């Protein structure tokens, strides 16, 4: 082994030792929670009975229709929220790319929802769309409708999607703004001089150069929306539960800790596979548009 190889190993060892206190603690805490949840889903750490190895909790939940309804509903909310948030953030990021009078104030206002707690936003939203809320009262007062409309807790989860997009679009905007501003103007000017239109420049230059930021925004928003509880409890449908809400019901209403652990593992699996699918889908689309 030569001297350069030894030096490289020493540098790697030093970096590992420096990162170990932070990363090691994160892995320890997160890993212990995941391991405990997996063990609990197979009958161990039972807080309401004897702890024995059992597959009954998995077989019972996987055969439960309510679990799969919750999976489909959570996937729908997460996919729509992530894609719409990023789709709305892109044109705004491009618009704010070149500073103009008032652009800083506009950017700050658009990012304001990040400062509002989700539960507070949900209650404000309900006050607006409730049966006698601001929107219905305004429509009745203007004579556009004769009686208030039922907008709260809609059966399709549109209210939850709206709240997710309202809350997460500023986060996507934050990531995409930095990525878009890092693109040198000479590249876009050269493409424009060569006859590329706005859509062509976006597809062949902006998208590939902001791919990582877009993937990061999609994945983080997807994971947060898939595991949402507060928006679903306040504004979600009354006959359909998200996975987080269903897990709470299984544990809190029925005291089935082990079954709740099964739902938790399913939720983590949904978040992981959905994130990987989104990242791969974006990579495939961008690669196809570049070719």
C-alpha positions, 0 to 999 in steps of 0.5 A: 500500500503506497503513501497516497493510499495511506493518506487517503485512508487517514483522511477518511478515518478522520472525517468519519471520527468527526462525523460520528458524534452527529451521524452516529447519534442519528443512526442510533435513534432512528435505527432503534425506533425502526428496529423496535417497530419491526419487533413490535409488529411481530409480537414483541414489546407488547404493552397490552399482553404477552410478548411472543413471536406471532404473524397474526398482527401482519396477517390480520392487518394485511387482510383488513380492507381499511388498511388498503383504503388508507394506503391508496388515500395516503398515496393519492394525497402525497403524489398530488401534493408533491407534484402540484407543489413543485409544478407551481413553484417552478414558474414562480422560481423562474419569474423571481430569478432576475431581481426586480423592484419588489421581488424580495417582498413577493418572495418573502410573502410566498414563503410565509406559509412555512412560518405557520404551524400546520394545525393553525393553518388547518383551523384557519382553512376550516373557518373559511370553508365551513358551512357558515364560514367566510366563503359561504357567507360571502357567496350567499351575501352576493346572491351567487348561491341561495344556501351554504354549500358543504365544503368541509371534510369533502369525500375526495380530500381536496381540502387536505390537498389544498392545505398540503400544497399551500404549506409545501409549495413555499418549501419547493420554491425555496429549493428551486429558487436556489437551483434556478438562480445558479444557472448562468444567464449566458447559457440561457442567452446562448440557447435563445440566440440559437432559436430555442423557445421558452419551453425548449429552454426549460425542458433542455436546460432548466430541468436537467440543471435543477434535477436534484433540487426538484427530486429533493423537493418531491421526495420531502413533500411526498414523505411529509404528505404521506405521513400527515395527521393534522390536516387529515384530522381537521379537514380530511374526509370523515369516512376515509383515514390516512395511514397516520390517522388509521395507525392512531385509531388502531392504537388509541381506540382499540389498544392494539400496539402490535397492529399499530406497529404493522401500520407504521411499517407499512407507512414507512414502506409507502414513504420509501417506495413512493419517494424512490418511484418519484425520483426515478420517474423524474430522472427518466422523464428528464433523460427522455426529454434531453435525448 
